[in-house]
Amino acid sequence: MGPSEPRRASPFRKSKPSTRDGIVVPRTESPKEHKHRDTGKDDPMTDHVPETAFADPATVRAWRKERRRSFVKLILWMFCLLGYAAVLSTVEDRVGKPLAFIFSVPIVLVIAVGIGFVSVRWEHLGKMRAVLKAYPWQHCPPLGVNSLADIEYFRLPDPDEPRKNIQVAFRRYGTGRSWQRAVEEARSEGFTFAGDPRYACVVALPGLRRLLAVRPQHLHLGRDGARPRTVSETAWRRAQEAGITAPPSLEEQRRKQLYLLWKALRSRPSSR
């Protein structure tokens, strides 16, 4: 560290949370403070402050647990598809091919959607690992839940300008209640996070019980892969190391459009 380079603050520095314009600004805290906070339960994170989140064995175990859970779900969906294919001939013999085809469409569609959601979660876990290998854990205090419509949106401080907040959102990986319960718990009890909110973050529930992916609401990318003027050289190098400076792929943009369409259809009032 050169004489002109500012000293980097510890990711577990003790400080009081502040509120600006009704938005709670995340703070960092020591491992012991986090371990005995509120619930009184021991947190699996070690007292040693690692340079990156993935250097902590507890983080590695939590990530592997999430990957095993996704793999098991993928296998179950595949067994459902193979099982239905096995009984399809019997169904055709009993009700005929036209009716069997009509019954098959919604069943196959549900299975395909299930496999698609699990595949998205598997892809997210791969990107989470790269982020966890490049960034340390920091702590965010409880944010509260204003409404279910805006439950996925919140703000994190800009690493280069702590007074500035970046609006981010939890990435969805399913349509069931599991994702919503995890987000509600993170907002009500607080969470730890690693990453750069301008590009990508990983959120961990207390005790590292679940890992959630976080994406920014606005892209902070330069032209032709160059560093944006609002991003420092150090932050840009770390983001490149994590592989999170690339723009969203066409497949990811297509998924987002499909999700927005599905959300619009759900929110449309039913006609009587």
C-alpha positions, -999 to 999 in steps of 0.1 A, spaced: 0 0 0 15 33 -11 16 64 10 -11 81 -12 -34 51 -12 -62 53 14 -64 26 40 -91 1 34 -116 -3 62 -121 -37 77 -153 -54 65 -162 -61 101 -158 -26 115 -182 -16 143 -204 13 135 -239 25 141 -265 22 113 -277 54 98 -309 64 80 -311 88 51 -343 97 34 -360 67 50 -335 42 37 -314 22 62 -278 22 51 -260 -11 58 -232 -12 83 -205 -37 91 -199 -54 124 -175 -77 141 -179 -115 139 -185 -117 177 -212 -90 175 -229 -108 146 -226 -142 163 -245 -132 194 -269 -106 178 -306 -108 186 -312 -145 184 -284 -156 207 -276 -185 184 -241 -193 173 -233 -184 138 -212 -209 118 -189 -182 106 -155 -183 123 -140 -156 144 -112 -153 119 -119 -125 94 -110 -139 60 -100 -117 31 -128 -131 9 -161 -148 19 -152 -182 2 -120 -184 23 -143 -191 53 -150 -229 55 -186 -222 67 -193 -203 34 -179 -232 14 -202 -256 32 -232 -233 28 -226 -230 -10 -221 -267 -14 -253 -273 5 -272 -250 -19 -257 -268 -49 -267 -302 -36 -302 -290 -29 -305 -278 -65 -291 -310 -79 -316 -331 -60 -344 -310 -73 -332 -313 -109 -330 -351 -105 -365 -352 -91 -379 -332 -120 -361 -355 -144 -376 -386 -127 -410 -370 -130 -405 -365 -168 -392 -401 -173 -420 -415 -151 -447 -397 -171 -431 -409 -203 -432 -445 -190 -470 -444 -182 -479 -423 -213 -485 -455 -234 -509 -468 -208 -528 -436 -207 -531 -436 -245 -545 -471 -245 -572 -462 -220 -583 -427 -231 -570 -426 -267 -542 -405 -282 -561 -372 -286 -571 -370 -249 -537 -383 -238 -521 -355 -258 -544 -329 -242 -536 -342 -207 -499 -343 -215 -495 -306 -225 -500 -291 -190 -481 -319 -173 -451 -316 -195 -453 -278 -193 -451 -279 -155 -422 -302 -156 -404 -281 -181 -409 -250 -160 -396 -268 -129 -365 -279 -148 -360 -244 -161 -362 -228 -126 -337 -253 -112 -313 -247 -141 -315 -209 -135 -307 -215 -98 -278 -237 -108 -264 -210 -130 -268 -184 -102 -248 -206 -78 -220 -207 -103 -219 -169 -105 -222 -167 -67 -191 -188 -62 -170 -163 -83 -184 -134 -63 -177 -151 -29 -141 -158 -40 -135 -121 -47 -153 -102 -20 -155 -104 18 -187 -106 39 -203 -74 52 -233 -71 74 -266 -53 67 -291 -45 95 -328 -53 92 -346 -34 64 -382 -42 72 -410 -52 48 -431 -24 35 -452 -43 10 -451 -77 -8 -451 -59 -42 -417 -42 -34 -402 -70 -12 -374 -78 -37 -361 -42 -40 -337 -25 -15 -305 -4 -15 -268 -10 -7 -241 16 -4 -217 23 -33 -183 9 -25 -166 40 -39 -191 65 -25 -206 52 7 -230 82 9 -245 70 -24 -269 41 -25 -274 16 -53 -309 1 -59 -307 -36 -62 -331 -66 -63 -331 -102 -52 -329 -126 -81 -359 -150 -83 -352 -187 -87 -388 -200 -84 -424 -191 -82 -432 -208 -48 -432 -195 -13 -396 -206 -6 -380 -176 -23 -404 -152 -7 -399 -166 28 -361 -163 24 -364 -127 13 -388 -118 41 -364 -133 66 -334 -114 52 -353 -81 53 -366 -86 89 -336 -102 106 -307 -86 86 -282 -104 65 -246 -105 53 -236 -97 18 -206 -100 -5 -200 -83 -38 -204 -49 -56 -240 -38 -57 -233 -21 -90 -227 -55 -106 -237 -84 -85 -239 -95 -48 -246 -126 -28 -268 -123 3 -267 -149 31 -294 -154 57 -283 -154 94 -264 -186 101 -257 -189 63 -289 -210 60 -297 -198 25 -278 -179 -2 -295 -154 -25 -283 -137 -56 -287 -99 -60 -286 -79 -92 -285 -41 -98 -315 -23 -112 -293 -3 -136 -262 -14 -155 -229 2 -146 -209 -7 -176 -185 13 -198 -183 13 -235 -164 -16 -252 -157 -32 -218 -138 -1 -205 -140 10 -169 -168 35 -162 -157 69 -148 -178 64 -117 -160 31 -108 -126 32 -92 -97 12 -106 -96 -11 -76 -133 -18 -76 -132 -24 -114 -103 -49 -111 -121 -68 -84 -154 -69 -104 -135 -82 -134 -118 -109 -112 -153 -120 -102 -165 -120 -138 -194 -97 -131 -186 -68 -154 -201 -85 -185 -235 -73 -198 -264 -97 -193 -266 -125 -219 -294 -127 -245 -307 -157 -227 -308 -139 -193 -326 -109 -210 -351 -133 -225 -357 -149 -191 -363 -115 -176 -388 -106 -203 -407 -139 -198 -408 -133 -161 -421 -98 -165 -448 -111 -188 -457 -138 -163 -459 -112 -135 -481 -90 -156 -505 -118 -163 -507 -127 -126 -513 -91 -116 -541 -86 -142 -575 -86 -125 -596 -116 -134 -628 -108 -154 -661 -120 -139 
